[in-house]
Amino acid sequence: MADQTSPLSLWRRYLEFPLIYKMAIGLLAGVVVGLAVGEPITVIAPLGEVFVRLLGMLVMPLIIVTLIAGVSAITPARLGRIGFKVFLFYLVTSAFAITVGLALALAVAPGTGLSPPGDAEEEGEDPPPVSETLLDIVPDNPFAAMVEGNVLAVMFVAIAAGIALTLMRGSDEARLRELGEFLRRGVDGAVELVFLVVRGVLQYAPIGVFALIAVVMGETGVEALGPLAKLTGVVYGAIVLQIAVYVLILLAFRVGIGRFFGAAKDPMATAFVTRSSSGTLPVSSRAAERMGVHEGVYSFSLPLGATINMDGTAIYVGAATVFVANVSGAELTLAELVTVVLVGVLASIGTAGVPGAGLIMLTMTVSQAGLSMAPVALVAGIDAILDMARTMCNVTGDLVATRVVARTEPGMLRGSETPGDAAGDDSEATPS
C-alpha cells in the first residue's frame, strides 16, 4: 500500500482536487492574509507576477496554432458567417452593457456628496486613433507583431495561413494536398502540445491567485472602498444584470446553463484574479473545448473577444462617467449620454489591447462629455477592484458568444451536426 503522505502521493491528490476549489481557497486565503498583513504583503507580488507571465507566455502560441487549426478545418464561406455573427454579438452586447451601466448609475448617483481631489489629475495614455488601429491589423512584420503583443495583427496572419492551408488541402494537385495534410497534422500536434502546457500552468494557478489577491487587498484595504462603495456596488450590480442577460440569451438558444457555467467557472475565476482577458485565453479555450465547441469557432471568437469585446469594461465606463459627473456637479444631457454609449463601444476596439484599457476608455468618454478629468483619479484608486469584476464579465461574454454562435452553425458542436438538435438540452458529447 502506497504511503499517503509521500510527496508523490500528495502531489497526485493535489492534481486530482478540482481546480475551481483550489482557486477558491487561494482567493479566500489571499483576501484574509492581504487584509491582515497590509502593505508588507507586497513582498509576495512576484508569485502573482509569475502566474500572469505564464499565462501571457501562452497567449500568442495559443492564438496561432488554434486559429490556424480552426480556420483550416472549415470553408472560407463558413468562416465569413461565423465572423459576422461573432462581431455582431459583440457589438450589440457592448452597447447594451454600457447602457446598463449608465442607467444604474443614473438611478443611484454614486458620486453625490463627494468633491473632486484638489491636485489629482489622472494622466492616462492617449488612445490610438481608429485609422492606426485598422492599419495595425495588417502587420509589416508578423514577428514584430508577436513580440509587441498585437493580437489583431497576429490573428490576421494566422487566419491567412489557415485559409492557405485549407486551399492546399482542397487543391487538385496531389503534391499540394499531401503537403497540406502533413502540415495539418503538425498543426494538430502543436495544438495538443500547447494545451498540455496550459494544463501544467493551471496547476500553479492557486498560488498565483493567492498572491495576486493578497497584494491587491494589502495595498487597497477595506477603507479605500468607503467613499466609492456606491460606485463599486453599481459596477458589480450591473455586471450581475449583464450575466443574467447572458443566461437569457443562452436559454433562448437552448443551451444548458449548468453545463455552460460548469465549464466557464474556471476562466471566470481566472479572469477575476488576473484581470486580463488575453491572459485568460488559455483557460477560456479549454472551457470552450469542454463545452464541445469546435475549434473553428472558439479559435476565432475568443481571441477576437479578448481584443474587442469588453462588456464589463463598457459597464464600468458608463457607471464611472456618471460618477465623474456627480462629483463635478454636472448634469449629463441625453445627447451626452448617447455620445458616451457610442464612444464607449467604438473605443473598446482601439484600446482593448492597451494596458489600463478601462482607464483609457474612461478618459476618452469623460473628455468627450466635456467633464473635468480630476475625479477620474478617485476612480483610479479602486480600479483594481473594479477591474476584477469587469474582466470576468468580458470573458463570460466571449464564452457566451462562442457557445451561441457554435449552436447556430452546423457541425460546430461536437456530437451535433445540426444547429438546432431536437432535444434542446445541450446534451452534446463532451470532447475527450
N, C-alpha and C positions, 0 to 999 in steps of 0.2 A: 504494500500500500504506500502510495507516494506521500511524502511529508507535506501536509497542507500549509506549513509555514515556511517552506523553502522559497527562495527568491523566484524560481521558475514558476512554482505553483501560485504565488501571489500575483505574479505578472499575468498569468493566464486568467486568473479570476478578475483582475483589473480589466483585461481585454474583453471579457465576457459581460462585464457590468455595462448596462445601456449607456450610451454616450450622453443622452439628454440628462440623465440623473447625475452623471459625473460633472457635467457643465453646470447644472443647477447647484450642486454642492459647492463648486468653485465660485459661482456667483454669490451665493449667500455668505460663504466664508469671507469673500473679498469685501462685501459690504460691512460685515461686523468688524473685521480686522482694520479696514480702512478708517472707519469712524473711531475705533478705539485707539489706534496709534496716531492718527492725524497725518500731518505733512511728512514726518520722517519716513512714512511707508514708501515714499517715492524711491527709496533705495532699491526696491524690487522692480522698478519700472522696466529694466532690461528683460525680465522674464516675459512681460507682456509684449515688449517690442519684438522679441524673438518669434512669438506666435504670429504677430502681424506680418513680419517679414517672411515667415514660412508660407503663409497664405499668399502673400504678394509674389513670392517666388514661383508659385504655380499658375498665376493668372494667365500670363502670355502663352506658356506651353499648352494650357488647357484650352484657351480660345483657338489657337492654331490647329491643334490636332482634332478637336471635336467639331470645329466648324468645317474643316476640310472633309472630315468623315461624313458629317451631316449633309453638306451640300452635294457631295459626290454620290450620296445614296438616293437622291431624289432628282426629278427632272427640273430644268430651269423654270418651266411654266409653274410648277407647284411651288417652287421657291418664291416666285413672284407673288403668288396668292398668300403664302404664309407671311411674307414680309409686309404686305399691305395690311393684313389682319392684325398683326402684332403692333405695327406702328399706329394704326387707328385706335386700337385698345389703349395703348399708352397715352395717346393724345387726349382721348376723352376722359380717362380716369384721372389724369393730371389736372385737367381743367375742373373736374368735379371736386377733386381734393382741395385745391386752393380756395374754391368757393365755400366748401365746408369749413375750412379754417377761418375764412373771413366772417362767415355768418355766426359761428360760435363765439368768436372773439368780439364781434359787434354786440352780441347779446350779453356777454359777461363784462366787457370793458375792462380787461385785465390791468391796464396801466393807470387807471384812475387813482388819483391821490399821490402819485409819485412825481418827483421832479427830475429833470434831466441832470446828469452829472455835470458839475461846473466846468471841469477841464478835461473831460474824457471825450475823445474823438476817435472813433474806430477807423483805422486806416486799412481798408480792405484792398485786395488785389483788383486791378482793373480787369473786368471780364473780357474775354476775347470777342472781337466783332464777329457777326454772323458770317460775313464773307470769308474771314480767316478760318472759321470752323469748317465751312464747306470745302475750302481748298485743302485743308489738312487731312480730309478724308482720303485723298489720293496722295500717298507719300512719294517724295522724290528718292527716298532711301528707306526701304522697308525695315532694314536692320536698325537704322536710327529710330524709326517709329517704335520698334520694340523696346529699345533702350529708354526712350523718353516716356514710355507708357501710353502712347497714343492709341487707345483701344479702337477707335473708329477706323484708323488707317490700317491697323493690323487685321481687323475684320474684313476690310476691303480686299487686302492681299489674300487672305485665307479663302474668301468667297471666290475670288478669281481663280485661285488654284483648285478649289473644289469643282468649279464649273469645267475647268480644263480637264480635270480627272474624269468627270462624267462623260465628256466628249470623247476622251481616249477610250474609255470602256465601251462606248457605243459605236466606235469607229468601224468602218467597213474594212479597214486594213488590219489583217491578223496581227501584225507586229505591234501596232499601237494598242490593240485590245489586250494582248498578253502583257505588255508593259503597264497598261492601266490596271489590270487585275493584280499584278505584282505590287504596284505602288499602293493599291487599295489595301492589300493585306498588311503592308508596312504601316499604313495609317491606323488600321485597326489595332495592330500591336502597340503602336505609340499611345493610343487612347487607353488601352488596358494598363500600360506602364504608368501613365500619369495618374490614373485612378488608384493604382496601388500605392503610389507615393502619397496621394491625398488621404487614403485610409491611415497611413502611418502618421502623417502630420496631425490628423484629428485626435490621435491618442495623446498628443501633448496639449490639446485644447483646454482641458480643465485647469491646468497650471497657468496657461496664458490668460484664461478668463479670470481666475483669481487675482492675478497681478494687475490686469487692466482695470478691473472694478475697484480694487483696493486703492490704487493710485488716484482714480477719479474721486472717490469718496474722501480720501485723505486730503486732497487738495481743495475740494469744494466745500465739504462739510454740510450738515443739515441746515445750519443757519443761513447759508447762501441762498436757500430757496425761499427765505422769508418774504422779501418784497416782490419776488417773482413767482410766488406759489400759484397765483391765478393763471399766469401765462403758461406755466408748466401743466396745470390742470387742463387748460383749454387745448393745448397741443396733444396731450395724451388722450383726452376725451375725444377729440376729433379723429385721432388715429384709430381709436376703438370703433367709432362710427364708420370709418373707411373700411376697416376689416369686416364689419358687419355687412357693408355693401358687397365686399368680395364674396362673402358667404352667399348672399342672394344671387350674385352672378353665377357662382358655382352650382347652386341649386337650379337656376334657370337652364343651365346646360347639363343637368342631371349628372353632376359629378359628386361622388361620395365624399361628404365633408370629413368623416372620420379618417378615411384613407389619405385624403389630401393633407390634412394637418398632422397626421401621423408621420408623413414623410417630410412635411415642411417645418416641423418644430426645430430640427437641428439647424438649418440655415437661418431661421428666425432668431434663434438664441445666439448664433454666431454673429449675425449682423448687429444684434443688440449690444454685444460687448466689444466687437471690433470697430463698429461704426464705419464700416467700409463695404459698400455694395460690391465693388470689384474684388476686394479681398475675400468676400464670401462666395464668389463664383464656384470654387471647387466644391464647396458643401452644397450649394444650390443645384449644381449639375448632378451630384449623386442623388439628391432628393428627387429630381425630375426622372432619373433612371428608376428609382423605387416606385414612382407613380405609374411607370410603364410608358412614359413619353419617349417617342423615337428621337434619336439624336438629330434628325433632320429638322426638328422644331427647336429643341432646347439649346442646341449649339449655336443657333442664330438668335433666339429670343432672349436668352439670359444675358449674354454679353451686351446686346443692344440695350436691354433694360437697365443694366448696370451703368450704361452710359447716358441714356436719355430719359429713362422713366424714374421720376422722383416724386411719387405721390406723397410720401411722408414729408419730404422737404418742401413741397408745394403747400401742404398744410401749415408747416412751420412758418413759411414766408407770409402767408395770408394772416395768420394769427399775430405774428411779430410785427407786421406792418401796422395793424390796428393798435397794438401795444405802443408802438412808437408814436402814433398819432395821439393816443390818450395821454402819454407822458408830455408830449409837446403842446397839449391843449388844442389840437386841431381836429376839425370835423372832416371826414372823408366824404366827398360827394359821390353820387352814383357813377359819374364819368370816371372819377379817380379809382373807384373800386373795380370797374370794368378794365381799366388800364392795368391795375395790379394783377388781375387774372391773366390778361394777355402777356404781360411782361414776364410773369412768373412761369407760365407754361413754355414760352419761347426761350427764356433764359436757361431752362433746365437742359436744353440741348447743347448749349455752348459752354456751360460751366460744370457739368456733371463730373468730368474727369479732373477738375482742378481742386487741389487741397483747400478745405474750408469752403466747399461749394455752397453750403447753406448760407453762410455769412455774405458771400459774394452776391448770391441771388437776392438776399435781403437788402444789401446795399443798393443794388440796381432798382428794386421796386420802391424803396424809400426815396431814392433820388428822383425817380420818375414821378412819384406822387408829390414831389416838392416839399417833403418833410425834413426836419432837422436830423442830421446824422448822429448827434450826440447821444440820444437814447439807445442807439444800436450797441453802445458799449455795455449797457446794462444787460442786454440780451446775450452778448458775447460772454458775460460772466458765467452763465449756466448753459452755454451752448453744448458742452459735452453731454449734459444730462438730457437735453432735448434731442441731441444727435442720435443717442442710442435708440429712442423710440422711432424717430423718423427713418432711420436706416432700416430698422426692422420692417417698417411699413413698405419702404421701397422694395425690399427683397420679396416680401409677400406678394406685392403687386406683380412683380416679374414672374413669380411662380404661377399665380392665378392666370395671367395672360398665356403663359406657356401651356398650362393644362387645358384651358378653354380652347385655344387655337388647335391643339392636338386633337381635341374632341371633334372639331369640325372638319378635319382633314382625313380622308380615308386612308387607313393603313398607318397612321402616325401614332397609334396606341398599340402597344404590343398585346397580342391576343384579341385585337378587334380590327376588322377590315372595313368597317363602315362607321361613319361619323356618329350615327345615332343608333347604337345597338339596342335591341328591344328591351332588355332587362332594365336599363336605365339606372342600375345600381352601382355602376363604376366597378364592376367585378372583373376587369381585365386581369390577365395573369400577371403576377409580379415577376419582373425580369430577374434572372439569376445573377 
